[in-house]
Amino acid sequence: MRVTDTSDRWWRTAFIYNLNVKSFMDWDDDGVGDLEGLSHRIDYLAALGVTCLWLAPFYTSPNKDNGYDVSDFYGIDDRYGHHGDFVEVVRTAHDRGMRVIVDLVVNHTSDQHPWFRSARSSPDSPHRDFYVWRDEIPADAPANVFPDAEDGVWFWDEKAGAYYEHNFYRHQPDLNFANPEVREEIAKVVGFWLEVGVDGFRVDAVPYLIEPGAADEHEYLRLLRGYISRRKGEAMMLGEVNVPRDEQLSFFGGSDADELSMQFDFIGNQRMYLALARQDPAPLVDAIESRPAITTGSQWANFARNHDELTLDQLSDDERDEVFAAFAPEESQRIHGRGITRRLPPMLDGDPRRIRMVYSLIFTLPGAPVLYYGEEIGMGDNADIPGRSAVRTPMQWSDAENGGSSRAARRRLVAEPPSGAYGPEHVNASAQVKDPDSLFSYVRELAALYRRSPEIGWGDYERLETGDAAVLAHRMSGSTGQTVALHNFAPGPTVAELTLPGADEDWRLVDARSGTTHAVDAKGRVSIRMDGYGAEWFRLIGPDSRRL
């Protein structure tokens, strides 16, 4: 595979970092993070090696659902600042070589949005058809996304005298994308934020944007992608698409790649946890090898955790029970009957070897890595906070009060930091930035290795034989070279008897960290000693190679 001009597909090798403004850095000490605070912490992200900053919703909102209930798509929550502050964030990020993408949450609005207030006021309202209404609940109504919180997807509105559809919470009425006026309004929103300077969008709840099975199911995504590309040729769309494998390719736009630029690999994520629970990489290998082939305009996003629950809905009941037993043994650690509300380090009992192995996986699997804020320092969740908000605690900058995220009284914080082993006195960025052996330093090294190995984002994946079922070995090959990665899913040390097809005694395997060279024999074999939960990166160098 030869790669020439890749500037318009920068997402193929991006390192994406997701944060919620309100939880990151409070600069005016009112207890809520703000855009000015974020501006002052962009150098920290640049030092980590982040190349794309993804901002969770910061729009005007009643904040009943972490900002995903938007009441003004053009507005900025005044607790976070104003448009001038947002422009400063974008400018500062761009100056540091970082792109900025923002959440596009247009499946629904808040019930406080002016459109919905108008729509429910009268059947003759110009906004009535902006939403989906019924006089009676359809017999074939689907289940709600949150079955433990909502009875269904239809809610009776007394003022409107009709039922409205809400696939999510009842305070989030679904927009009617069959209405061309709705599509036009959303295009204006997208155009506005592109003009402000953003480089793309993380598109929320993509499969719910249109009626499943409709004849024009993907027409809107194609139109939206075309509009974005015309407005800003290098802008991208990263989609939240948690569907079975046989449906995913269509959301990229198939061979035309004219819909989403990227998709989160939810199946790979869920099967990674099954692999961790079994101490056997086979489920993850199956997930990677079941990915449909994609074009050079598309990419997969690999992640360990995100801002929501760790959903396990693509696993079988028995597989889900295995993961629950291993990582969420208490009912309070589960949600919606399908997910886990914990961050990664507590799930792995704080084992630094295992934690590092997982993040090494995220950076070496074919695709682009996505980190949720605080993952780089091993932040834990606050188990005293119910539901998904347990993982949305303030960033832990130092061992000071409130983790250094705010000087406000603790009662005014958006959430309290965890206590105990994962409290700020034990886990904070200030200490880790100075420590060459910290998790922060390790993740920074992973980011640097990833940046020097563009074949991970562009090249071809090949699983390699090791003679040990607990070791996942794979090779990423492209015009820029070959990266070989080994990950031991078992707690005990091992010797991986690695076989490298196409290599012989004229080749060498060079440790990407230490520079140590391992000899390859005439049959392409080499022995690699690995620690329990070990993770190793190598460059495979041939006789004609010019680059390490």
VOVO-878872 format. One record per residue (C-alpha): x, y, z. Coordinates in Angstrom, 2 decimals, decimal comma. Layout:
X | Y | Z;
...
This chain:
0,00 | 0,00 | 0,00;
1,48 | 3,36 | -1,05;
0,30 | 6,52 | 0,64;
0,94 | 9,86 | -0,99;
-1,10 | 12,92 | -0,01;
-2,90 | 12,07 | 3,23;
-3,59 | 15,56 | 4,59;
-7,28 | 15,34 | 3,73;
-7,58 | 12,05 | 5,65;
-5,74 | 13,08 | 8,79;
-8,13 | 11,02 | 10,93;
-6,47 | 7,81 | 9,71;
-3,59 | 8,43 | 12,13;
-5,17 | 10,74 | 14,71;
-4,79 | 10,40 | 18,47;
-8,18 | 11,60 | 19,74;
-8,77 | 12,84 | 23,30;
-12,32 | 13,28 | 24,59;
-13,21 | 15,60 | 27,45;
-16,20 | 17,29 | 28,99;
-15,53 | 21,00 | 29,50;
-17,41 | 21,14 | 32,80;
-15,22 | 18,41 | 34,31;
-11,81 | 19,45 | 33,02;
-10,53 | 22,74 | 34,47;
-12,42 | 25,47 | 36,36;
-10,64 | 28,79 | 35,80;
-13,13 | 31,15 | 37,47;
-13,59 | 28,93 | 40,55;
-17,35 | 28,64 | 40,40;
-17,17 | 24,84 | 40,65;
-17,75 | 24,24 | 36,93;
-15,05 | 23,67 | 34,34;
-14,89 | 26,25 | 31,59;
-13,41 | 26,99 | 28,19;
-10,82 | 29,36 | 29,60;
-9,59 | 26,61 | 31,89;
-9,37 | 24,26 | 28,93;
-7,28 | 26,81 | 27,01;
-4,79 | 26,83 | 29,86;
-4,47 | 23,03 | 29,74;
-4,00 | 22,52 | 26,00;
-0,21 | 22,48 | 26,41;
-0,67 | 19,47 | 28,70;
-2,57 | 17,69 | 25,93;
0,06 | 18,67 | 23,38;
2,78 | 17,24 | 25,63;
0,82 | 13,99 | 25,84;
0,83 | 13,79 | 22,05;
-2,87 | 14,42 | 21,37;
-3,56 | 15,38 | 17,73;
-7,35 | 15,75 | 17,88;
-9,42 | 17,20 | 20,71;
-13,03 | 15,99 | 20,92;
-15,29 | 18,19 | 23,05;
-18,44 | 16,70 | 24,56;
-21,53 | 18,95 | 24,30;
-20,95 | 22,46 | 25,63;
-24,13 | 23,91 | 24,14;
-26,93 | 25,67 | 25,99;
-28,81 | 22,92 | 27,82;
-30,86 | 22,14 | 30,94;
-28,16 | 19,50 | 31,53;
-30,47 | 16,65 | 32,44;
-28,29 | 14,33 | 30,34;
-24,73 | 15,65 | 30,59;
-25,44 | 18,26 | 27,92;
-26,86 | 15,84 | 25,36;
-30,24 | 17,54 | 25,82;
-29,52 | 20,63 | 23,72;
-31,81 | 23,66 | 23,91;
-29,75 | 25,87 | 21,56;
-27,43 | 24,34 | 18,95;
-25,73 | 27,70 | 18,40;
-25,35 | 28,66 | 22,05;
-22,69 | 27,94 | 24,65;
-23,65 | 27,12 | 28,22;
-22,86 | 30,36 | 30,03;
-21,22 | 28,41 | 32,85;
-18,48 | 27,47 | 30,37;
-17,94 | 30,89 | 28,82;
-18,88 | 32,40 | 25,48;
-18,04 | 32,14 | 21,79;
-14,89 | 34,20 | 22,21;
-13,62 | 31,65 | 24,73;
-14,46 | 28,83 | 22,33;
-12,57 | 30,49 | 19,49;
-9,57 | 30,85 | 21,80;
-9,67 | 27,10 | 22,52;
-9,75 | 26,32 | 18,80;
-6,98 | 28,79 | 18,00;
-4,74 | 27,51 | 20,78;
-5,31 | 23,89 | 19,79;
-4,56 | 24,65 | 16,14;
-1,40 | 26,48 | 17,16;
-0,27 | 23,29 | 18,92;
-1,02 | 21,13 | 15,88;
-4,30 | 19,76 | 17,22;
-7,58 | 19,45 | 15,36;
-10,84 | 20,08 | 17,22;
-14,07 | 18,13 | 16,73;
-17,33 | 18,69 | 18,58;
-20,39 | 16,61 | 19,34;
-23,23 | 16,83 | 16,85;
-26,31 | 15,83 | 18,84;
-29,19 | 16,06 | 16,41;
-31,23 | 12,91 | 16,88;
-33,21 | 14,87 | 19,44;
-33,42 | 18,19 | 21,24;
-34,21 | 19,13 | 24,79;
-37,91 | 19,54 | 25,53;
-36,88 | 23,11 | 26,44;
-35,73 | 23,87 | 22,88;
-37,78 | 26,68 | 21,25;
-38,66 | 24,33 | 18,39;
-40,32 | 21,87 | 20,75;
-42,02 | 24,56 | 22,80;
-43,50 | 25,86 | 19,59;
-44,34 | 22,38 | 18,29;
-46,36 | 21,38 | 21,33;
-48,24 | 24,65 | 21,49;
-50,52 | 23,95 | 18,52;
-51,12 | 21,44 | 15,71;
-50,74 | 24,41 | 13,35;
-47,30 | 25,40 | 14,70;
-44,63 | 25,79 | 11,99;
-42,46 | 23,51 | 14,13;
-45,07 | 20,80 | 14,72;
-43,57 | 18,58 | 12,01;
-40,05 | 19,09 | 13,41;
-40,90 | 16,19 | 15,75;
-42,64 | 12,83 | 15,44;
-46,21 | 12,68 | 16,78;
-48,89 | 9,99 | 17,05;
-52,44 | 9,97 | 18,34;
-51,93 | 6,40 | 19,56;
-48,90 | 4,31 | 20,43;
-48,01 | 2,04 | 17,48;
-48,40 | -1,67 | 18,16;
-44,84 | -2,36 | 16,96;
-43,13 | 0,30 | 19,08;
-39,47 | -0,60 | 19,84;
-37,89 | -0,66 | 23,28;
-36,33 | 2,49 | 24,66;
-32,53 | 2,82 | 24,70;
-32,82 | 3,14 | 28,50;
-35,31 | 0,38 | 29,38;
-34,68 | 0,70 | 33,10;
-35,50 | 4,42 | 33,02;
-38,25 | 4,73 | 30,38;
-41,31 | 2,58 | 29,68;
-41,08 | 3,03 | 25,93;
-40,37 | 5,48 | 23,10;
-43,72 | 7,32 | 23,15;
-44,75 | 9,89 | 25,74;
-48,09 | 11,65 | 26,07;
-47,85 | 15,43 | 26,01;
-50,90 | 17,05 | 27,60;
-50,37 | 20,42 | 25,99;
-49,89 | 18,96 | 22,51;
-52,66 | 16,41 | 22,94;
-50,53 | 13,74 | 21,27;
-47,71 | 11,29 | 21,86;
-44,18 | 12,27 | 20,79;
-41,34 | 9,90 | 20,03;
-38,21 | 9,76 | 22,21;
-35,77 | 6,91 | 21,67;
-33,78 | 8,23 | 24,63;
-35,10 | 10,07 | 27,71;
-38,57 | 11,59 | 27,62;
-37,06 | 15,06 | 28,00;
-35,30 | 14,47 | 24,64;
-37,98 | 14,44 | 21,88;
-36,74 | 13,00 | 18,57;
-36,38 | 15,29 | 15,58;
-38,20 | 14,30 | 12,39;
-35,52 | 13,91 | 9,72;
-38,13 | 13,07 | 7,11;
-38,88 | 16,79 | 7,20;
-36,59 | 18,71 | 4,77;
-36,83 | 21,79 | 6,97;
-35,21 | 19,90 | 9,86;
-32,36 | 18,81 | 7,59;
-31,87 | 22,38 | 6,43;
-31,75 | 23,67 | 10,01;
-29,14 | 21,08 | 10,98;
-27,07 | 21,99 | 7,92;
-27,03 | 25,59 | 9,16;
-25,83 | 24,41 | 12,58;
-23,04 | 22,36 | 11,00;
-22,05 | 25,26 | 8,75;
-21,92 | 27,62 | 11,72;
-19,48 | 25,51 | 13,75;
-17,29 | 24,85 | 10,71;
-17,03 | 28,61 | 10,22;
-16,11 | 29,02 | 13,88;
-13,16 | 26,71 | 13,17;
-13,95 | 23,12 | 14,13;
-12,44 | 20,28 | 12,08;
-15,33 | 17,85 | 12,24;
-17,99 | 16,24 | 14,35;
-18,52 | 13,23 | 16,54;
-22,04 | 12,32 | 15,46;
-24,17 | 11,09 | 18,33;
-26,49 | 8,07 | 18,06;
-26,14 | 7,72 | 14,29;
-28,53 | 4,74 | 13,78;
-31,33 | 6,78 | 15,36;
-31,05 | 9,75 | 13,02;
-33,38 | 8,11 | 10,55;
-36,14 | 5,53 | 10,74;
-34,50 | 2,06 | 10,61;
-35,27 | 0,25 | 7,38;
-36,50 | 3,36 | 5,58;
-35,77 | 3,51 | 1,84;
-33,61 | 6,63 | 2,32;
-31,97 | 5,33 | 5,47;
-28,51 | 6,60 | 4,50;
-29,46 | 9,47 | 2,22;
-29,20 | 12,01 | 5,01;
-25,70 | 10,91 | 6,04;
-24,51 | 11,18 | 2,44;
-26,01 | 14,64 | 2,12;
-24,51 | 15,76 | 5,42;
-21,04 | 14,40 | 4,59;
-21,19 | 16,09 | 1,17;
-22,22 | 19,39 | 2,74;
-19,40 | 19,22 | 5,31;
-16,82 | 18,35 | 2,64;
-17,91 | 21,26 | 0,46;
-17,68 | 23,66 | 3,37;
-14,33 | 22,34 | 4,66;
-12,61 | 19,66 | 2,62;
-10,58 | 18,19 | 5,49;
-13,45 | 18,03 | 7,99;
-14,57 | 14,61 | 9,20;
-17,46 | 12,76 | 10,82;
-16,82 | 10,25 | 13,61;
-19,94 | 8,20 | 14,21;
-21,36 | 6,48 | 17,27;
-22,61 | 3,35 | 15,50;
-23,18 | 0,40 | 17,82;
-24,64 | -2,12 | 15,37;
-23,76 | -5,69 | 14,26;
-20,83 | -6,13 | 11,89;
-22,98 | -6,80 | 8,83;
-24,56 | -3,34 | 9,17;
-21,46 | -1,26 | 9,79;
-20,09 | -0,95 | 6,27;
-23,23 | 0,82 | 5,07;
-22,63 | 3,64 | 7,58;
-19,23 | 4,32 | 5,99;
-21,00 | 4,59 | 2,67;
-19,64 | 1,29 | 1,36;
-17,04 | 1,45 | -1,38;
-17,85 | 5,13 | -1,99;
-16,88 | 6,12 | 1,59;
-19,33 | 9,01 | 1,30;
-20,96 | 8,83 | 4,74;
-19,03 | 8,57 | 8,03;
-15,26 | 9,08 | 8,02;
-14,79 | 7,01 | 11,18;
-16,76 | 4,65 | 13,41;
-16,09 | 3,53 | 16,96;
-15,45 | -0,21 | 17,00;
-17,96 | -1,11 | 19,70;
-17,73 | -4,80 | 18,86;
-13,95 | -4,79 | 19,20;
-14,28 | -2,89 | 22,49;
-16,77 | -5,35 | 23,98;
-14,88 | -8,42 | 22,84;
-11,68 | -6,97 | 24,24;
-13,27 | -7,08 | 27,70;
-14,40 | -10,64 | 27,10;
-10,81 | -11,46 | 26,13;
-9,53 | -9,78 | 29,30;
-12,02 | -11,71 | 31,42;
-10,90 | -15,01 | 29,86;
-7,21 | -14,06 | 29,73;
-7,38 | -15,21 | 26,13;
-7,17 | -12,80 | 23,15;
-9,28 | -15,03 | 20,87;
-12,52 | -12,97 | 21,21;
-10,66 | -9,77 | 20,31;
-8,89 | -11,48 | 17,40;
-12,28 | -12,63 | 16,08;
-13,62 | -9,09 | 16,36;
-10,71 | -7,53 | 14,47;
-10,79 | -10,16 | 11,75;
-14,57 | -9,78 | 11,35;
-14,27 | -6,09 | 10,46;
-15,51 | -5,39 | 6,94;
-12,90 | -4,08 | 4,52;
-12,92 | -0,28 | 4,35;
-11,53 | 2,26 | 1,91;
-8,68 | 4,70 | 2,49;
-11,26 | 7,38 | 3,25;
-12,58 | 5,48 | 6,27;
-11,15 | 4,47 | 9,64;
-11,94 | 2,59 | 12,86;
-11,68 | 4,24 | 16,28;
-10,32 | 2,03 | 19,07;
-11,13 | 2,83 | 22,69;
-11,06 | 1,30 | 26,18;
-13,70 | 3,47 | 27,90;
-15,88 | 6,45 | 27,12;
-18,22 | 8,90 | 28,84;
-21,16 | 6,47 | 28,90;
-21,50 | 3,01 | 30,35;
-19,25 | 0,24 | 29,04;
-22,00 | -1,31 | 26,95;
-21,94 | -5,08 | 26,41;
-25,03 | -5,33 | 24,26;
-23,25 | -7,01 | 21,33;
-22,23 | -9,97 | 23,52;
-24,38 | -13,02 | 24,17;
-26,08 | -13,32 | 27,55;
-23,49 | -15,85 | 28,73;
-20,59 | -13,73 | 27,48;
-22,01 | -10,64 | 29,18;
-22,32 | -12,56 | 32,43;
-18,64 | -13,52 | 32,15;
-17,61 | -9,88 | 31,83;
-19,95 | -8,82 | 34,63;
-18,50 | -11,49 | 36,92;
-14,94 | -10,40 | 36,17;
-15,31 | -6,61 | 36,19;
-18,67 | -5,64 | 37,73;
-19,52 | -8,27 | 40,36;
-21,81 | -5,89 | 42,27;
-25,22 | -4,94 | 40,90;
-24,51 | -1,27 | 41,67;
-21,68 | -1,38 | 39,11;
-24,09 | -2,27 | 36,30;
-26,65 | -0,26 | 34,36;
-29,43 | -0,78 | 31,81;
-28,97 | -4,54 | 32,14;
-26,15 | -4,37 | 29,61;
-23,42 | -2,04 | 30,84;
-20,75 | -1,28 | 33,45;
-20,34 | 2,11 | 35,14;
-16,68 | 1,73 | 36,17;
-13,47 | 3,08 | 34,70;
-10,76 | 0,69 | 33,53;
-8,24 | 0,78 | 36,45;
-10,73 | -0,28 | 39,15;
-12,06 | -3,00 | 36,84;
-8,51 | -4,36 | 36,55;
-7,92 | -4,08 | 40,32;
-5,36 | -1,36 | 39,73;
-2,84 | -3,80 | 38,21;
-0,42 | -1,44 | 36,39;
0,81 | -4,21 | 34,07;
-2,66 | -5,01 | 32,84;
-3,71 | -1,36 | 32,55;
-0,67 | -0,56 | 30,41;
-1,22 | -3,63 | 28,27;
-4,76 | -2,46 | 27,44;
-3,64 | 1,01 | 26,40;
-0,83 | -0,46 | 24,32;
-3,50 | -2,52 | 22,55;
-5,57 | 0,59 | 21,84;
-2,58 | 2,23 | 20,15;
-1,44 | -0,81 | 18,14;
-4,69 | -2,26 | 16,78;
-5,49 | -1,19 | 13,22;
-7,22 | 2,16 | 13,43;
-6,90 | 5,33 | 15,49;
-6,80 | 5,49 | 19,33;
-9,35 | 7,43 | 21,39;
-8,75 | 8,24 | 25,06;
-11,27 | 9,59 | 27,57;
-9,91 | 12,34 | 29,81;
-7,99 | 11,06 | 32,83;
-7,25 | 7,67 | 31,27;
-3,66 | 8,76 | 30,75;
-3,16 | 9,01 | 34,52;
-5,32 | 6,05 | 35,55;
-8,24 | 7,93 | 37,07;
-10,91 | 5,82 | 38,76;
-14,64 | 6,29 | 39,08;
-16,61 | 7,57 | 42,05;
-18,78 | 4,63 | 43,06;
-20,90 | 6,92 | 45,26;
-22,27 | 8,64 | 42,15;
-25,05 | 6,57 | 40,58;
-25,20 | 5,62 | 36,92;
-23,05 | 6,83 | 34,07;
-21,94 | 9,95 | 35,94;
-19,61 | 7,82 | 38,07;
-16,97 | 8,21 | 35,34;
-17,54 | 11,96 | 34,83;
-15,69 | 13,28 | 37,87;
-13,37 | 16,33 | 37,72;
-9,95 | 15,91 | 36,15;
-7,33 | 15,29 | 38,84;
-4,57 | 17,81 | 38,21;
-2,83 | 17,73 | 41,57;
-3,12 | 16,52 | 45,16;
-4,69 | 19,85 | 46,16;
-8,29 | 20,26 | 47,27;
-10,71 | 19,08 | 44,58;
-7,80 | 17,57 | 42,71;
-6,70 | 21,03 | 41,62;
-9,59 | 21,25 | 39,16;
-11,31 | 24,06 | 41,08;
-10,87 | 26,21 | 44,17;
-14,61 | 26,36 | 44,77;
-16,24 | 24,79 | 47,81;
-16,72 | 21,09 | 47,25;
-20,51 | 21,39 | 47,39;
-20,37 | 23,58 | 44,26;
-18,44 | 21,09 | 42,11;
-20,16 | 19,39 | 39,19;
-19,18 | 16,12 | 40,87;
-16,92 | 14,99 | 43,68;
-13,62 | 13,27 | 42,89;
-13,26 | 9,68 | 44,08;
-11,67 | 8,99 | 47,43;
-9,35 | 6,23 | 48,57;
-6,78 | 4,67 | 46,25;
-8,04 | 6,62 | 43,23;
-8,32 | 9,96 | 45,01;
-6,31 | 12,97 | 43,78;
-3,74 | 12,53 | 46,54;
-2,72 | 9,25 | 44,88;
-3,65 | 9,80 | 41,22;
-2,94 | 13,19 | 39,67;
-1,34 | 14,68 | 36,57;
1,13 | 16,95 | 38,34;
2,99 | 14,07 | 39,94;
2,85 | 11,84 | 36,89;
4,12 | 14,40 | 34,40;
7,36 | 14,55 | 36,42;
7,71 | 10,78 | 36,82;
9,33 | 8,91 | 33,90;
7,83 | 5,65 | 35,16;
4,25 | 6,92 | 35,49;
1,25 | 5,87 | 33,42;
1,21 | 9,37 | 31,88;
4,79 | 8,91 | 30,68;
3,90 | 5,47 | 29,33;
0,90 | 6,77 | 27,37;
2,99 | 9,66 | 26,07;
5,52 | 7,10 | 24,84;
2,74 | 5,07 | 23,20;
1,56 | 8,22 | 21,42;
5,09 | 8,90 | 20,17;
5,48 | 5,30 | 18,94;
2,11 | 5,52 | 17,21;
3,08 | 8,79 | 15,56;
6,27 | 7,18 | 14,22;
4,29 | 4,18 | 12,91;
1,75 | 5,51 | 10,40;
1,27 | 2,00 | 9,05;
-0,92 | 1,30 | 12,11;
-3,45 | 3,74 | 10,67;
-2,81 | 3,11 | 7,00;
-1,41 | -0,39 | 6,63;
-2,54 | -3,98 | 6,47;
-3,22 | -6,13 | 9,54;
-1,88 | -9,66 | 9,90;
-2,14 | -11,91 | 12,94;
1,08 | -13,80 | 13,73;
1,64 | -17,19 | 15,31;
3,40 | -17,30 | 18,70;
2,87 | -20,82 | 20,06;
1,09 | -19,35 | 23,11;
-2,69 | -18,93 | 23,01;
-2,53 | -16,14 | 25,60;
-0,34 | -13,92 | 23,41;
-1,82 | -11,75 | 20,67;
0,81 | -10,93 | 18,05;
0,05 | -8,92 | 14,96;
1,86 | -7,02 | 12,23;
0,86 | -3,76 | 10,57;
2,54 | -3,33 | 7,18;
2,59 | -0,37 | 4,81;
4,84 | 1,78 | 2,67;
6,18 | 3,42 | 5,85;
7,43 | 0,11 | 7,30;
6,26 | -2,69 | 9,53;
5,23 | -2,59 | 13,19;
4,99 | -5,86 | 15,15;
3,14 | -5,84 | 18,49;
2,82 | -8,57 | 21,11;
0,43 | -8,54 | 24,07;
0,27 | -11,17 | 26,79;
-3,25 | -11,56 | 28,20;
-2,07 | -13,95 | 30,96;
-0,57 | -12,98 | 34,33;
2,45 | -15,27 | 33,99;
5,64 | -14,75 | 31,95;
6,10 | -16,60 | 28,70;
8,34 | -17,01 | 25,68;
6,56 | -16,19 | 22,45;
7,91 | -18,23 | 19,54;
7,08 | -15,67 | 16,90;
6,89 | -16,53 | 13,20;
7,24 | -13,66 | 10,70;
6,12 | -14,70 | 7,20;
8,37 | -13,27 | 4,48;
11,31 | -12,64 | 6,80;
14,58 | -14,59 | 6,99;
18,04 | -14,29 | 8,51;
18,64 | -11,02 | 6,64;
15,86 | -9,40 | 8,65;
15,94 | -8,10 | 12,21;
13,33 | -7,31 | 14,84;
14,17 | -4,10 | 16,69;
12,56 | -3,18 | 20,01;
10,82 | 0,16 | 19,36;
11,59 | 1,37 | 22,89;
15,04 | 0,11 | 23,76;
16,54 | -0,39 | 20,32;
17,52 | -3,97 | 21,22;
17,86 | -6,14 | 18,13;
16,50 | -9,70 | 17,95;
17,89 | -12,03 | 15,32;
15,48 | -13,71 | 12,91;
16,30 | -17,18 | 11,60;
16,05 | -18,47 | 8,05;
12,40 | -19,45 | 8,57;
11,40 | -16,09 | 9,96;
11,31 | -17,26 | 13,57;
12,36 | -15,34 | 16,67;
11,87 | -15,92 | 20,41;
10,58 | -13,05 | 22,55;
10,49 | -13,23 | 26,35;
7,43 | -11,54 | 27,80;
6,35 | -10,59 | 31,30;
2,88 | -11,35 | 32,60;
0,48 | -8,89 | 30,95;
3,46 | -7,72 | 28,90;
3,19 | -5,44 | 25,87;
5,96 | -5,14 | 23,28;
6,42 | -3,01 | 20,16;
8,95 | -3,78 | 17,43;
10,05 | -2,54 | 14,04;
10,66 | -5,31 | 11,51;
13,64 | -4,25 | 9,41;
14,47 | -5,91 | 6,11;
17,76 | -5,82 | 4,19;
16,51 | -2,92 | 2,04;
14,89 | -0,93 | 4,85;
16,09 | 2,61 | 5,39;
13,95 | 3,52 | 8,38;
13,76 | 2,32 | 11,97;
